[in-house]
Amino acid sequence: MKGLFKRKKVITKVKICPNCGIELPLHVKNCFSCHTKVGKIDQYGRGKKPFDWIAYTICIFSWLVFIIYFWWAFLR
Ligand SMILES: [Zn+2]
């Protein structure tokens, strides 16, 4: 009876795009349909979105430039 409570490993041969939900082969890094980056899959076979450092850096940098410009233009 021991075996009854053993958890079965879910083996998935596809991963699901986190953005549009399309099924993709495991080795694919970008979605065919929406071109979102698809990372490793979670236990549900859903691809994780890799953390986009470049986009965050650009966003923070552009805010910094804006704040510095604002200070330079109006608050000096
Ligand atoms: Zn997609």
N, CA, C, O and the ligand as a Tripos MOL2 file, in Angstrom:
@<TRIPOS>MOLECULE
protein
  305   303    77     0     0
PROTEIN
NO_CHARGES

@<TRIPOS>ATOM
      1 N           0.8240   -1.2190    0.0000 N.3       1 MET1
      2 CA          0.0000    0.0000    0.0000 C.3       1 MET1
      3 C           0.8560    1.2670    0.0000 C.2       1 MET1
      4 O           0.3660    2.3710   -0.2360 O.2       1 MET1
      5 N           2.1460    1.0750    0.2710 N.am      2 LYS2
      6 CA          3.0240    2.2520    0.3100 C.3       2 LYS2
      7 C           2.9810    3.0630   -0.9910 C.2       2 LYS2
      8 O           2.9220    4.2930   -0.9950 O.2       2 LYS2
      9 N           3.0140    2.3130   -2.0800 N.am      3 GLY3
     10 CA          3.1290    2.9490   -3.3900 C.3       3 GLY3
     11 C           1.9750    3.8660   -3.7350 C.2       3 GLY3
     12 O           2.1070    4.7460   -4.5850 O.2       3 GLY3
     13 N           0.8580    3.6640   -3.0860 N.am      4 LEU4
     14 CA         -0.3250    4.4650   -3.3860 C.3       4 LEU4
     15 C          -0.0950    5.9540   -3.1900 C.2       4 LEU4
     16 O          -0.6140    6.7910   -3.9290 O.2       4 LEU4
     17 N           0.7000    6.2570   -2.1710 N.am      5 PHE5
     18 CA          0.8550    7.6630   -1.8250 C.3       5 PHE5
     19 C           2.0750    8.3110   -2.4910 C.2       5 PHE5
     20 O           2.3560    9.4910   -2.2840 O.2       5 PHE5
     21 N           2.7870    7.5200   -3.2880 N.am      6 LYS6
     22 CA          3.9220    8.1000   -4.0170 C.3       6 LYS6
     23 C           3.4080    9.0680   -5.0680 C.2       6 LYS6
     24 O           2.4490    8.7920   -5.7890 O.2       6 LYS6
     25 N           4.0530   10.1690   -5.1290 N.am      7 ARG7
     26 CA          3.6550   11.1600   -6.1270 C.3       7 ARG7
     27 C           4.2350   10.7940   -7.4790 C.2       7 ARG7
     28 O           5.4200   10.4800   -7.5960 O.2       7 ARG7
     29 N           3.4140   10.8360   -8.4710 N.am      8 LYS8
     30 CA          3.9060   10.6030   -9.8270 C.3       8 LYS8
     31 C           4.5340   11.8880  -10.3490 C.2       8 LYS8
     32 O           3.9970   12.9860  -10.2080 O.2       8 LYS8
     33 N           5.6870   11.6950  -10.9540 N.am      9 LYS9
     34 CA          6.3120   12.8510  -11.6020 C.3       9 LYS9
     35 C           5.5850   13.1510  -12.9000 C.2       9 LYS9
     36 O           5.3190   12.2590  -13.7060 O.2       9 LYS9
     37 N           5.2760   14.3980  -13.0820 N.am     10 VAL10
     38 CA          4.6120   14.7860  -14.3190 C.3      10 VAL10
     39 C           5.6770   15.0800  -15.3610 C.2      10 VAL10
     40 O           6.4900   15.9940  -15.2210 O.2      10 VAL10
     41 N           5.6430   14.2770  -16.4030 N.am     11 ILE11
     42 CA          6.6170   14.4850  -17.4760 C.3      11 ILE11
     43 C           5.9200   15.1950  -18.6300 C.2      11 ILE11
     44 O           4.9720   14.6830  -19.2260 O.2      11 ILE11
     45 N           6.4100   16.3620  -18.9150 N.am     12 THR12
     46 CA          5.8160   17.1170  -20.0120 C.3      12 THR12
     47 C           6.8400   17.2770  -21.1230 C.2      12 THR12
     48 O           8.0150   17.5500  -20.8780 O.2      12 THR12
     49 N           6.3780   17.1050  -22.3170 N.am     13 LYS13
     50 CA          7.2590   17.2710  -23.4690 C.3      13 LYS13
     51 C           7.0460   18.6270  -24.1150 C.2      13 LYS13
     52 O           7.7460   18.9970  -25.0570 O.2      13 LYS13
     53 N           6.0970   19.3420  -23.6120 N.am     14 VAL14
     54 CA          5.8570   20.6790  -24.1350 C.3      14 VAL14
     55 C           5.8460   21.6560  -22.9700 C.2      14 VAL14
     56 O           5.6160   21.2730  -21.8230 O.2      14 VAL14
     57 N           6.0930   22.9000  -23.2720 N.am     15 LYS15
     58 CA          5.8800   23.9570  -22.2850 C.3      15 LYS15
     59 C           4.9000   24.9630  -22.8660 C.2      15 LYS15
     60 O           4.7420   25.0860  -24.0800 O.2      15 LYS15
     61 N           4.2700   25.6540  -21.9870 N.am     16 ILE16
     62 CA          3.2100   26.5590  -22.4190 C.3      16 ILE16
     63 C           3.7000   27.9890  -22.2900 C.2      16 ILE16
     64 O           4.2300   28.3830  -21.2510 O.2      16 ILE16
     65 N           3.5240   28.7410  -23.3210 N.am     17 CYS17
     66 CA          3.9440   30.1390  -23.3230 C.3      17 CYS17
     67 C           3.1910   30.9020  -22.2320 C.2      17 CYS17
     68 O           1.9620   30.8460  -22.1840 O.2      17 CYS17
     69 N           3.9130   31.6190  -21.3470 N.am     18 PRO18
     70 CA          3.2350   32.3710  -20.2820 C.3      18 PRO18
     71 C           2.4380   33.5560  -20.8080 C.2      18 PRO18
     72 O           1.5650   34.0820  -20.1180 O.2      18 PRO18
     73 N           2.7360   33.9650  -22.0130 N.am     19 ASN19
     74 CA          2.0670   35.1430  -22.5570 C.3      19 ASN19
     75 C           0.7960   34.7990  -23.3310 C.2      19 ASN19
     76 O          -0.2700   35.3560  -23.0670 O.2      19 ASN19
     77 N           0.9180   33.8690  -24.2990 N.am     20 CYS20
     78 CA         -0.2360   33.5930  -25.1500 C.3      20 CYS20
     79 C          -0.7950   32.1900  -24.9540 C.2      20 CYS20
     80 O          -1.8580   31.8840  -25.4940 O.2      20 CYS20
     81 N          -0.1100   31.3190  -24.1930 N.am     21 GLY21
     82 CA         -0.6550   30.0170  -23.8520 C.3      21 GLY21
     83 C          -0.4730   28.9410  -24.9010 C.2      21 GLY21
     84 O          -1.0510   27.8610  -24.7800 O.2      21 GLY21
     85 N           0.3140   29.2090  -25.9230 N.am     22 ILE22
     86 CA          0.5580   28.2230  -26.9790 C.3      22 ILE22
     87 C           1.5310   27.1610  -26.4620 C.2      22 ILE22
     88 O           2.3740   27.4520  -25.6130 O.2      22 ILE22
     89 N           1.4150   25.9260  -26.9740 N.am     23 GLU23
     90 CA          2.3250   24.8520  -26.5820 C.3      23 GLU23
     91 C           3.5850   24.9140  -27.4230 C.2      23 GLU23
     92 O           3.5320   25.0320  -28.6470 O.2      23 GLU23
     93 N           4.7330   24.8320  -26.7350 N.am     24 LEU24
     94 CA          6.0170   24.9330  -27.4170 C.3      24 LEU24
     95 C           6.8820   23.7390  -27.0500 C.2      24 LEU24
     96 O           6.7390   23.1960  -25.9550 O.2      24 LEU24
     97 N           7.7890   23.3120  -27.9460 N.am     25 PRO25
     98 CA          8.7570   22.2790  -27.5770 C.3      25 PRO25
     99 C           9.6460   22.7730  -26.4350 C.2      25 PRO25
    100 O           9.8530   23.9760  -26.2730 O.2      25 PRO25
    101 N          10.1760   21.8160  -25.6330 N.am     26 LEU26
    102 CA         10.9200   22.1780  -24.4230 C.3      26 LEU26
    103 C          12.1780   22.9980  -24.7000 C.2      26 LEU26
    104 O          12.5700   23.8360  -23.8880 O.2      26 LEU26
    105 N          12.8100   22.7530  -25.8500 N.am     27 HIS27
    106 CA         14.0960   23.4050  -26.1000 C.3      27 HIS27
    107 C          13.9520   24.8370  -26.5960 C.2      27 HIS27
    108 O          14.9360   25.5720  -26.6860 O.2      27 HIS27
    109 N          12.7200   25.2310  -26.9190 N.am     28 VAL28
    110 CA         12.4960   26.5410  -27.5150 C.3      28 VAL28
    111 C          12.6560   27.6310  -26.4690 C.2      28 VAL28
    112 O          12.1700   27.4950  -25.3460 O.2      28 VAL28
    113 N          13.3310   28.7060  -26.8300 N.am     29 LYS29
    114 CA         13.5620   29.7930  -25.8840 C.3      29 LYS29
    115 C          12.6810   31.0000  -26.1440 C.2      29 LYS29
    116 O          12.4640   31.8250  -25.2570 O.2      29 LYS29
    117 N          12.1770   31.0970  -27.3590 N.am     30 ASN30
    118 CA         11.2720   32.1930  -27.6930 C.3      30 ASN30
    119 C           9.9890   31.6180  -28.2780 C.2      30 ASN30
    120 O          10.0240   30.6580  -29.0480 O.2      30 ASN30
    121 N           8.8750   32.2000  -27.9130 N.am     31 CYS31
    122 CA          7.5830   31.7410  -28.4080 C.3      31 CYS31
    123 C           7.4750   32.0090  -29.9090 C.2      31 CYS31
    124 O           7.8390   33.0790  -30.3970 O.2      31 CYS31
    125 N           6.9630   31.0060  -30.6250 N.am     32 PHE32
    126 CA          6.7880   31.1760  -32.0710 C.3      32 PHE32
    127 C           5.7610   32.2610  -32.3700 C.2      32 PHE32
    128 O           5.8830   33.0270  -33.3250 O.2      32 PHE32
    129 N           4.7530   32.2940  -31.5190 N.am     33 SER33
    130 CA          3.5840   33.1120  -31.8160 C.3      33 SER33
    131 C           3.7760   34.5670  -31.4180 C.2      33 SER33
    132 O           3.5530   35.4700  -32.2240 O.2      33 SER33
    133 N           4.1920   34.7980  -30.1650 N.am     34 CYS34
    134 CA          4.2400   36.1780  -29.6790 C.3      34 CYS34
    135 C           5.6670   36.6470  -29.4010 C.2      34 CYS34
    136 O           5.8680   37.7920  -28.9990 O.2      34 CYS34
    137 N           6.6720   35.7690  -29.6120 N.am     35 HIS35
    138 CA          8.0920   36.1060  -29.4690 C.3      35 HIS35
    139 C           8.4860   36.4780  -28.0460 C.2      35 HIS35
    140 O           9.5050   37.1330  -27.8320 O.2      35 HIS35
    141 N           7.6770   36.0580  -27.0700 N.am     36 THR36
    142 CA          8.0600   36.2420  -25.6770 C.3      36 THR36
    143 C           9.1570   35.2490  -25.3240 C.2      36 THR36
    144 O           9.1380   34.1100  -25.7890 O.2      36 THR36
    145 N          10.1080   35.6720  -24.5080 N.am     37 LYS37
    146 CA         11.1100   34.7420  -24.0080 C.3      37 LYS37
    147 C          10.4480   33.7650  -23.0480 C.2      37 LYS37
    148 O           9.7200   34.1730  -22.1430 O.2      37 LYS37
    149 N          10.6980   32.4830  -23.2440 N.am     38 VAL38
    150 CA         10.1270   31.4640  -22.3750 C.3      38 VAL38
    151 C          11.2700   30.7280  -21.6890 C.2      38 VAL38
    152 O          12.1180   30.1310  -22.3510 O.2      38 VAL38
    153 N          11.2890   30.7730  -20.3720 N.am     39 GLY39
    154 CA         12.3600   30.1600  -19.6020 C.3      39 GLY39
    155 C          12.0260   28.7270  -19.2330 C.2      39 GLY39
    156 O          11.3180   28.0260  -19.9560 O.2      39 GLY39
    157 N          12.5670   28.2980  -18.0640 N.am     40 LYS40
    158 CA         12.3080   26.9420  -17.5900 C.3      40 LYS40
    159 C          10.8420   26.7990  -17.2020 C.2      40 LYS40
    160 O          10.1660   27.7720  -16.8680 O.2      40 LYS40
    161 N          10.3710   25.5530  -17.2570 N.am     41 ILE41
    162 CA          8.9640   25.3280  -16.9380 C.3      41 ILE41
    163 C           8.7870   25.0700  -15.4480 C.2      41 ILE41
    164 O           9.6980   24.5760  -14.7820 O.2      41 ILE41
    165 N           7.6260   25.4020  -14.9390 N.am     42 ASP42
    166 CA          7.2910   25.0570  -13.5680 C.3      42 ASP42
    167 C           6.6070   23.6930  -13.5450 C.2      42 ASP42
    168 O           6.5660   23.0040  -14.5640 O.2      42 ASP42
    169 N           6.0700   23.2990  -12.3920 N.am     43 GLN43
    170 CA          5.5240   21.9430  -12.2780 C.3      43 GLN43
    171 C           4.2760   21.7280  -13.1120 C.2      43 GLN43
    172 O           3.8400   20.5910  -13.2900 O.2      43 GLN43
    173 N           3.7080   22.7780  -13.6150 N.am     44 TYR44
    174 CA          2.5200   22.6340  -14.4450 C.3      44 TYR44
    175 C           2.8520   22.6370  -15.9280 C.2      44 TYR44
    176 O           1.9560   22.5920  -16.7710 O.2      44 TYR44
    177 N           4.1310   22.6890  -16.2420 N.am     45 GLY45
    178 CA          4.5240   22.6810  -17.6440 C.3      45 GLY45
    179 C           4.4380   24.0360  -18.2910 C.2      45 GLY45
    180 O           4.5450   24.1720  -19.5100 O.2      45 GLY45
    181 N           4.2430   25.0370  -17.4590 N.am     46 ARG46
    182 CA          4.1130   26.3890  -17.9750 C.3      46 ARG46
    183 C           5.4880   27.0600  -17.9570 C.2      46 ARG46
    184 O           6.2010   26.9990  -16.9560 O.2      46 ARG46
    185 N           5.8400   27.6750  -19.0300 N.am     47 GLY47
    186 CA          7.1320   28.3330  -19.1070 C.3      47 GLY47
    187 C           7.1630   29.5750  -18.2380 C.2      47 GLY47
    188 O           6.1940   30.3300  -18.1640 O.2      47 GLY47
    189 N           8.3110   29.7720  -17.5730 N.am     48 LYS48
    190 CA          8.4470   30.9670  -16.7490 C.3      48 LYS48
    191 C           9.0330   32.0890  -17.5760 C.2      48 LYS48
    192 O           9.8200   31.8650  -18.4950 O.2      48 LYS48
    193 N           8.6440   33.2740  -17.2410 N.am     49 LYS49
    194 CA          9.2320   34.4320  -17.8940 C.3      49 LYS49
    195 C          10.5620   34.7330  -17.2230 C.2      49 LYS49
    196 O          10.6030   34.9980  -16.0210 O.2      49 LYS49
    197 N          11.6520   34.6970  -17.9830 N.am     50 PRO50
    198 CA         12.9370   35.0660  -17.3800 C.3      50 PRO50
    199 C          12.9210   36.5410  -16.9960 C.2      50 PRO50
    200 O          12.2930   37.3610  -17.6660 O.2      50 PRO50
    201 N          13.6110   36.8670  -15.9200 N.am     51 PHE51
    202 CA         13.6600   38.2480  -15.4640 C.3      51 PHE51
    203 C          14.4340   39.0870  -16.4670 C.2      51 PHE51
    204 O          15.5760   38.7770  -16.8070 O.2      51 PHE51
    205 N          13.8040   40.1430  -16.9310 N.am     52 ASP52
    206 CA         14.3960   40.9530  -17.9870 C.3      52 ASP52
    207 C          15.2000   42.0990  -17.3960 C.2      52 ASP52
    208 O          14.6840   43.2000  -17.2050 O.2      52 ASP52
    209 N          16.4730   41.8290  -17.1070 N.am     53 TRP53
    210 CA         17.3310   42.8280  -16.4530 C.3      53 TRP53
    211 C          17.5460   44.0530  -17.3250 C.2      53 TRP53
    212 O          17.5610   45.1800  -16.8300 O.2      53 TRP53
    213 N          17.7120   43.8320  -18.6190 N.am     54 ILE54
    214 CA         18.0210   44.9500  -19.5160 C.3      54 ILE54
    215 C          16.8640   45.9400  -19.5320 C.2      54 ILE54
    216 O          17.0690   47.1510  -19.4410 O.2      54 ILE54
    217 N          15.6550   45.4200  -19.6470 N.am     55 ALA55
    218 CA         14.4870   46.3000  -19.6870 C.3      55 ALA55
    219 C          14.3430   47.0860  -18.3870 C.2      55 ALA55
    220 O          14.0310   48.2760  -18.4110 O.2      55 ALA55
    221 N          14.5730   46.4200  -17.2430 N.am     56 TYR56
    222 CA         14.4750   47.1140  -15.9610 C.3      56 TYR56
    223 C          15.5480   48.1880  -15.8300 C.2      56 TYR56
    224 O          15.2830   49.2910  -15.3520 O.2      56 TYR56
    225 N          16.7780   47.8480  -16.2670 N.am     57 THR57
    226 CA         17.8700   48.8070  -16.1840 C.3      57 THR57
    227 C          17.5800   50.0290  -17.0420 C.2      57 THR57
    228 O          17.7830   51.1630  -16.6100 O.2      57 THR57
    229 N          17.1070   49.7940  -18.2500 N.am     58 ILE58
    230 CA         16.7870   50.9070  -19.1500 C.3      58 ILE58
    231 C          15.6750   51.7620  -18.5460 C.2      58 ILE58
    232 O          15.7280   52.9910  -18.6080 O.2      58 ILE58
    233 N          14.6780   51.1140  -17.9660 N.am     59 CYS59
    234 CA         13.5620   51.8340  -17.3600 C.3      59 CYS59
    235 C          14.0480   52.7230  -16.2100 C.2      59 CYS59
    236 O          13.7000   53.9020  -16.1430 O.2      59 CYS59
    237 N          14.8540   52.1510  -15.3050 N.am     60 ILE60
    238 CA         15.3500   52.9210  -14.1630 C.3      60 ILE60
    239 C          16.2590   54.0450  -14.6420 C.2      60 ILE60
    240 O          16.1980   55.1630  -14.1300 O.2      60 ILE60
    241 N          17.0990   53.7440  -15.6210 N.am     61 PHE61
    242 CA         18.0270   54.7310  -16.1490 C.3      61 PHE61
    243 C          17.2830   55.9110  -16.7740 C.2      61 PHE61
    244 O          17.6510   57.0680  -16.5680 O.2      61 PHE61
    245 N          16.2330   55.6050  -17.5400 N.am     62 SER62
    246 CA         15.4910   56.6850  -18.1830 C.3      62 SER62
    247 C          14.7620   57.5460  -17.1500 C.2      62 SER62
    248 O          14.6300   58.7570  -17.3270 O.2      62 SER62
    249 N          14.2900   56.9150  -16.0690 N.am     63 TRP63
    250 CA         13.6800   57.6890  -14.9830 C.3      63 TRP63
    251 C          14.7020   58.5970  -14.3250 C.2      63 TRP63
    252 O          14.4030   59.7500  -14.0160 O.2      63 TRP63
    253 N          15.9180   58.0780  -14.1070 N.am     64 LEU64
    254 CA         16.9900   58.8720  -13.5020 C.3      64 LEU64
    255 C          17.3130   60.0780  -14.3690 C.2      64 LEU64
    256 O          17.4560   61.1920  -13.8650 O.2      64 LEU64
    257 N          17.4270   59.8540  -15.6740 N.am     65 VAL65
    258 CA         17.7160   60.9420  -16.6020 C.3      65 VAL65
    259 C          16.6090   61.9920  -16.5210 C.2      65 VAL65
    260 O          16.8770   63.1930  -16.4900 O.2      65 VAL65
    261 N          15.3820   61.5290  -16.4890 N.am     66 PHE66
    262 CA         14.2480   62.4450  -16.4170 C.3      66 PHE66
    263 C          14.2870   63.2750  -15.1270 C.2      66 PHE66
    264 O          14.0760   64.4880  -15.1490 O.2      66 PHE66
    265 N          14.5600   62.6040  -14.0100 N.am     67 ILE67
    266 CA         14.5890   63.3010  -12.7160 C.3      67 ILE67
    267 C          15.7250   64.3170  -12.6920 C.2      67 ILE67
    268 O          15.5470   65.4410  -12.2230 O.2      67 ILE67
    269 N          16.8990   63.9220  -13.2010 N.am     68 ILE68
    270 CA         18.0500   64.8250  -13.2300 C.3      68 ILE68
    271 C          17.7580   66.0130  -14.1370 C.2      68 ILE68
    272 O          18.0880   67.1530  -13.8090 O.2      68 ILE68
    273 N          17.1350   65.7360  -15.2820 N.am     69 TYR69
    274 CA         16.7830   66.8280  -16.1990 C.3      69 TYR69
    275 C          15.7980   67.7830  -15.5260 C.2      69 TYR69
    276 O          15.9430   69.0020  -15.6090 O.2      69 TYR69
    277 N          14.7990   67.2120  -14.8630 N.am     70 PHE70
    278 CA         13.7860   68.0130  -14.1800 C.3      70 PHE70
    279 C          14.4400   68.9140  -13.1290 C.2      70 PHE70
    280 O          14.1190   70.0980  -13.0180 O.2      70 PHE70
    281 N          15.3700   68.3250  -12.3580 N.am     71 TRP71
    282 CA         16.0880   69.0950  -11.3420 C.3      71 TRP71
    283 C          16.9210   70.1820  -11.9980 C.2      71 TRP71
    284 O          16.9520   71.3140  -11.5160 O.2      71 TRP71
    285 N          17.6000   69.8510  -13.0960 N.am     72 TRP72
    286 CA         18.4920   70.7740  -13.7740 C.3      72 TRP72
    287 C          17.6820   71.9270  -14.3820 C.2      72 TRP72
    288 O          18.1300   73.0730  -14.3600 O.2      72 TRP72
    289 N          16.4900   71.6290  -14.9260 N.am     73 ALA73
    290 CA         15.7180   72.6130  -15.6520 C.3      73 ALA73
    291 C          14.9400   73.5450  -14.7270 C.2      73 ALA73
    292 O          14.8010   74.7330  -15.0160 O.2      73 ALA73
    293 N          14.4330   73.0120  -13.6160 N.am     74 PHE74
    294 CA         13.4910   73.7930  -12.8280 C.3      74 PHE74
    295 C          13.9350   74.1090  -11.3940 C.2      74 PHE74
    296 O          13.5120   75.1140  -10.8220 O.2      74 PHE74
    297 N          14.7770   73.2640  -10.8220 N.am     75 LEU75
    298 CA         14.9920   73.3770   -9.3840 C.3      75 LEU75
    299 C          16.3530   73.9190   -8.9970 C.2      75 LEU75
    300 O          16.6530   74.0310   -7.8080 O.2      75 LEU75
    301 N          17.1800   74.2560   -9.9700 N.am     76 ARG76
    302 CA         18.4920   74.7450   -9.5900 C.3      76 ARG76
    303 C          18.4040   76.1380   -8.9690 C.2      76 ARG76
    304 O          19.4250   76.7100   -8.5880 O.2      76 ARG76
    305 ZN          3.4990   33.1780  -26.8410 Zn       77 ZN77
@<TRIPOS>BOND
     1     1     2 1
     2     2     3 1
     3     3     4 2
     4     3     5 am
     5     5     6 1
     6     6     7 1
     7     7     8 2
     8     7     9 am
     9     9    10 1
    10    10    11 1
    11    11    12 2
    12    11    13 am
    13    13    14 1
    14    14    15 1
    15    15    16 2
    16    15    17 am
    17    17    18 1
    18    18    19 1
    19    19    20 2
    20    19    21 am
    21    21    22 1
    22    22    23 1
    23    23    24 2
    24    23    25 am
    25    25    26 1
    26    26    27 1
    27    27    28 2
    28    27    29 am
    29    29    30 1
    30    30    31 1
    31    31    32 2
    32    31    33 am
    33    33    34 1
    34    34    35 1
    35    35    36 2
    36    35    37 am
    37    37    38 1
    38    38    39 1
    39    39    40 2
    40    39    41 am
    41    41    42 1
    42    42    43 1
    43    43    44 2
    44    43    45 am
    45    45    46 1
    46    46    47 1
    47    47    48 2
    48    47    49 am
    49    49    50 1
    50    50    51 1
    51    51    52 2
    52    51    53 am
    53    53    54 1
    54    54    55 1
    55    55    56 2
    56    55    57 am
    57    57    58 1
    58    58    59 1
    59    59    60 2
    60    59    61 am
    61    61    62 1
    62    62    63 1
    63    63    64 2
    64    63    65 am
    65    65    66 1
    66    66    67 1
    67    67    68 2
    68    67    69 am
    69    69    70 1
    70    70    71 1
    71    71    72 2
    72    71    73 am
    73    73    74 1
    74    74    75 1
    75    75    76 2
    76    75    77 am
    77    77    78 1
    78    78    79 1
    79    79    80 2
    80    79    81 am
    81    81    82 1
    82    82    83 1
    83    83    84 2
    84    83    85 am
    85    85    86 1
    86    86    87 1
    87    87    88 2
    88    87    89 am
    89    89    90 1
    90    90    91 1
    91    91    92 2
    92    91    93 am
    93    93    94 1
    94    94    95 1
    95    95    96 2
    96    95    97 am
    97    97    98 1
    98    98    99 1
    99    99   100 2
   100    99   101 am
   101   101   102 1
   102   102   103 1
   103   103   104 2
   104   103   105 am
   105   105   106 1
   106   106   107 1
   107   107   108 2
   108   107   109 am
   109   109   110 1
   110   110   111 1
   111   111   112 2
   112   111   113 am
   113   113   114 1
   114   114   115 1
   115   115   116 2
   116   115   117 am
   117   117   118 1
   118   118   119 1
   119   119   120 2
   120   119   121 am
   121   121   122 1
   122   122   123 1
   123   123   124 2
   124   123   125 am
   125   125   126 1
   126   126   127 1
   127   127   128 2
   128   127   129 am
   129   129   130 1
   130   130   131 1
   131   131   132 2
   132   131   133 am
   133   133   134 1
   134   134   135 1
   135   135   136 2
   136   135   137 am
   137   137   138 1
   138   138   139 1
   139   139   140 2
   140   139   141 am
   141   141   142 1
   142   142   143 1
   143   143   144 2
   144   143   145 am
   145   145   146 1
   146   146   147 1
   147   147   148 2
   148   147   149 am
   149   149   150 1
   150   150   151 1
   151   151   152 2
   152   151   153 am
   153   153   154 1
   154   154   155 1
   155   155   156 2
   156   155   157 am
   157   157   158 1
   158   158   159 1
   159   159   160 2
   160   159   161 am
   161   161   162 1
   162   162   163 1
   163   163   164 2
   164   163   165 am
   165   165   166 1
   166   166   167 1
   167   167   168 2
   168   167   169 am
   169   169   170 1
   170   170   171 1
   171   171   172 2
   172   171   173 am
   173   173   174 1
   174   174   175 1
   175   175   176 2
   176   175   177 am
   177   177   178 1
   178   178   179 1
   179   179   180 2
   180   179   181 am
   181   181   182 1
   182   182   183 1
   183   183   184 2
   184   183   185 am
   185   185   186 1
   186   186   187 1
   187   187   188 2
   188   187   189 am
   189   189   190 1
   190   190   191 1
   191   191   192 2
   192   191   193 am
   193   193   194 1
   194   194   195 1
   195   195   196 2
   196   195   197 am
   197   197   198 1
   198   198   199 1
   199   199   200 2
   200   199   201 am
   201   201   202 1
   202   202   203 1
   203   203   204 2
   204   203   205 am
   205   205   206 1
   206   206   207 1
   207   207   208 2
   208   207   209 am
   209   209   210 1
   210   210   211 1
   211   211   212 2
   212   211   213 am
   213   213   214 1
   214   214   215 1
   215   215   216 2
   216   215   217 am
   217   217   218 1
   218   218   219 1
   219   219   220 2
   220   219   221 am
   221   221   222 1
   222   222   223 1
   223   223   224 2
   224   223   225 am
   225   225   226 1
   226   226   227 1
   227   227   228 2
   228   227   229 am
   229   229   230 1
   230   230   231 1
   231   231   232 2
   232   231   233 am
   233   233   234 1
   234   234   235 1
   235   235   236 2
   236   235   237 am
   237   237   238 1
   238   238   239 1
   239   239   240 2
   240   239   241 am
   241   241   242 1
   242   242   243 1
   243   243   244 2
   244   243   245 am
   245   245   246 1
   246   246   247 1
   247   247   248 2
   248   247   249 am
   249   249   250 1
   250   250   251 1
   251   251   252 2
   252   251   253 am
   253   253   254 1
   254   254   255 1
   255   255   256 2
   256   255   257 am
   257   257   258 1
   258   258   259 1
   259   259   260 2
   260   259   261 am
   261   261   262 1
   262   262   263 1
   263   263   264 2
   264   263   265 am
   265   265   266 1
   266   266   267 1
   267   267   268 2
   268   267   269 am
   269   269   270 1
   270   270   271 1
   271   271   272 2
   272   271   273 am
   273   273   274 1
   274   274   275 1
   275   275   276 2
   276   275   277 am
   277   277   278 1
   278   278   279 1
   279   279   280 2
   280   279   281 am
   281   281   282 1
   282   282   283 1
   283   283   284 2
   284   283   285 am
   285   285   286 1
   286   286   287 1
   287   287   288 2
   288   287   289 am
   289   289   290 1
   290   290   291 1
   291   291   292 2
   292   291   293 am
   293   293   294 1
   294   294   295 1
   295   295   296 2
   296   295   297 am
   297   297   298 1
   298   298   299 1
   299   299   300 2
   300   299   301 am
   301   301   302 1
   302   302   303 1
   303   303   304 2
@<TRIPOS>SUBSTRUCTURE
     1 MET1         2 RESIDUE 1 A MET
     2 LYS2         6 RESIDUE 1 A LYS
     3 GLY3        10 RESIDUE 1 A GLY
     4 LEU4        14 RESIDUE 1 A LEU
     5 PHE5        18 RESIDUE 1 A PHE
     6 LYS6        22 RESIDUE 1 A LYS
     7 ARG7        26 RESIDUE 1 A ARG
     8 LYS8        30 RESIDUE 1 A LYS
     9 LYS9        34 RESIDUE 1 A LYS
    10 VAL10       38 RESIDUE 1 A VAL
    11 ILE11       42 RESIDUE 1 A ILE
    12 THR12       46 RESIDUE 1 A THR
    13 LYS13       50 RESIDUE 1 A LYS
    14 VAL14       54 RESIDUE 1 A VAL
    15 LYS15       58 RESIDUE 1 A LYS
    16 ILE16       62 RESIDUE 1 A ILE
    17 CYS17       66 RESIDUE 1 A CYS
    18 PRO18       70 RESIDUE 1 A PRO
    19 ASN19       74 RESIDUE 1 A ASN
    20 CYS20       78 RESIDUE 1 A CYS
    21 GLY21       82 RESIDUE 1 A GLY
    22 ILE22       86 RESIDUE 1 A ILE
    23 GLU23       90 RESIDUE 1 A GLU
    24 LEU24       94 RESIDUE 1 A LEU
    25 PRO25       98 RESIDUE 1 A PRO
    26 LEU26      102 RESIDUE 1 A LEU
    27 HIS27      106 RESIDUE 1 A HIS
    28 VAL28      110 RESIDUE 1 A VAL
    29 LYS29      114 RESIDUE 1 A LYS
    30 ASN30      118 RESIDUE 1 A ASN
    31 CYS31      122 RESIDUE 1 A CYS
    32 PHE32      126 RESIDUE 1 A PHE
    33 SER33      130 RESIDUE 1 A SER
    34 CYS34      134 RESIDUE 1 A CYS
    35 HIS35      138 RESIDUE 1 A HIS
    36 THR36      142 RESIDUE 1 A THR
    37 LYS37      146 RESIDUE 1 A LYS
    38 VAL38      150 RESIDUE 1 A VAL
    39 GLY39      154 RESIDUE 1 A GLY
    40 LYS40      158 RESIDUE 1 A LYS
    41 ILE41      162 RESIDUE 1 A ILE
    42 ASP42      166 RESIDUE 1 A ASP
    43 GLN43      170 RESIDUE 1 A GLN
    44 TYR44      174 RESIDUE 1 A TYR
    45 GLY45      178 RESIDUE 1 A GLY
    46 ARG46      182 RESIDUE 1 A ARG
    47 GLY47      186 RESIDUE 1 A GLY
    48 LYS48      190 RESIDUE 1 A LYS
    49 LYS49      194 RESIDUE 1 A LYS
    50 PRO50      198 RESIDUE 1 A PRO
    51 PHE51      202 RESIDUE 1 A PHE
    52 ASP52      206 RESIDUE 1 A ASP
    53 TRP53      210 RESIDUE 1 A TRP
    54 ILE54      214 RESIDUE 1 A ILE
    55 ALA55      218 RESIDUE 1 A ALA
    56 TYR56      222 RESIDUE 1 A TYR
    57 THR57      226 RESIDUE 1 A THR
    58 ILE58      230 RESIDUE 1 A ILE
    59 CYS59      234 RESIDUE 1 A CYS
    60 ILE60      238 RESIDUE 1 A ILE
    61 PHE61      242 RESIDUE 1 A PHE
    62 SER62      246 RESIDUE 1 A SER
    63 TRP63      250 RESIDUE 1 A TRP
    64 LEU64      254 RESIDUE 1 A LEU
    65 VAL65      258 RESIDUE 1 A VAL
    66 PHE66      262 RESIDUE 1 A PHE
    67 ILE67      266 RESIDUE 1 A ILE
    68 ILE68      270 RESIDUE 1 A ILE
    69 TYR69      274 RESIDUE 1 A TYR
    70 PHE70      278 RESIDUE 1 A PHE
    71 TRP71      282 RESIDUE 1 A TRP
    72 TRP72      286 RESIDUE 1 A TRP
    73 ALA73      290 RESIDUE 1 A ALA
    74 PHE74      294 RESIDUE 1 A PHE
    75 LEU75      298 RESIDUE 1 A LEU
    76 ARG76      302 RESIDUE 1 A ARG
    77 ZN77       305 GROUP 0 **** ****
